[in-house]
Amino acid sequence: MQKVVNSALLRRSRHAWLSPRLWVRRILFWIGALAVGAAAIVFAVGADHANDLFRRLVQSSPYLPLAVCPVVLALCAWITRRFFAGSQGSGIPQTIAALQMQEQAARDRVLSLRIAAGKILLTILSLAGGASVGREGPTVQIGASIMHGLGRMVRFPRRELQQGLILAGGAAGVAAAFNTPLAGVVFAIEEMSRSFESRTSGTVLTAVIVAGILSLAVLGNYTYFGRTAAYLDLDQGWIAVLLCGAVGGLAGGIFSRLLIASSRGLPGRLGALRREKPILFAAGCGLVLAVIGIVSGATTYGTGYAEAKRILEGTENLPAVYGVLKMLATLVSYVSGIPGGIFAPSLAVGAGLGLNLSELMPYAPPGAVVLMGMVAYFAGVVQAPITAFVIVLEMTGNNAMVLPLMTASLIATGTSRVVCPKPLYKALAEEFLQRAERSPGIQRGARQRELF
């Protein structure tokens, strides 16, 4: 019996290595993973230039955003609704929803090369207009769209393998966007799947490795926020861990609860304006965004990457309420209906909150408290504790903070669930699926515009 089994396994192995058709699929898959990496690189460079362009604009006059932000956000909302329906928001809920969709046509409405192109162009345009959005979440939908398009072109068999391609594309997007390969794998397991199938693990790992190698070759072996040597002795700093976890989790849970509520409709006249005149509503969001930016001293525009990095380095002079203002700016940007993610802005908010908390605990190293604030708030928003601390560890190269960050992340996730019982991306994906199912045929596109 054992000989028969071994013989069958050997035949399968030979078939897998000698089959020309399987090799064609492997090569096309590797090409797709390289395409994800290339798209992430182009996106990253474009986003950086857009951020720099808006900063130069603000330097010429701090009041120019009062005109620029409303116009750009309105333009983004119009282009999105007119040409790229399905690209709104971060893109992660659409990707999670696509994994659960039974019909090919339904997945095509949220994952396509057209939507990927629109996601890149419109997120860059949003950043050029001062929106508080990030590129990392959108890169998940871009990566998933590229791999989904590949699956359609090559006609990979079985629905499970098609789902594996979407997971692989999303994971590769995270890995290439942050230059964090381990976080890409963890994100696919913990956030996008939550019921990860072992047979797709090789697909995910291969895509992450290929996309990561391309990112490494082009952009170099960098850490997203630079390297920090911050360290916290748990014997003396356990209060700091508890406080950062609780405050970050509470703030992140409130933010998630507000986003989920806004996806189901705003109350009163605001809700009517959003439904009936979405372009005018986006312009109004742009005006609010500009006012927040002026109050913050122009620190709440864009991804928040530069501010978070300087906070970690101890060189940033920020208003005391920076964390709260950045949170509001991110909420307004998301609600406006434009494409853009919340990863980088959330890390910036967490850095601001950590800076506030470090002033209450002078006995704890400020850099360590800021790191825990970033992890705690991010974990509170997405309720994915392993992803949260792994991604910050890889972005800062600080392995000495493993235990404090892990503990703060777990505390924050538990605290967030008290305020927001359902994880943000899961709730938004379910809303998306429900509205899509209630809207047959062509009407689904219109429903998508209302949700994201």
Order of alpha helices (4+ residues) and beta strands (2+ residues): alpha-alpha-alpha-alpha-alpha-alpha-alpha-alpha-alpha-alpha-alpha-alpha-alpha-alpha-alpha-alpha-alpha-alpha-alpha-alpha-alpha
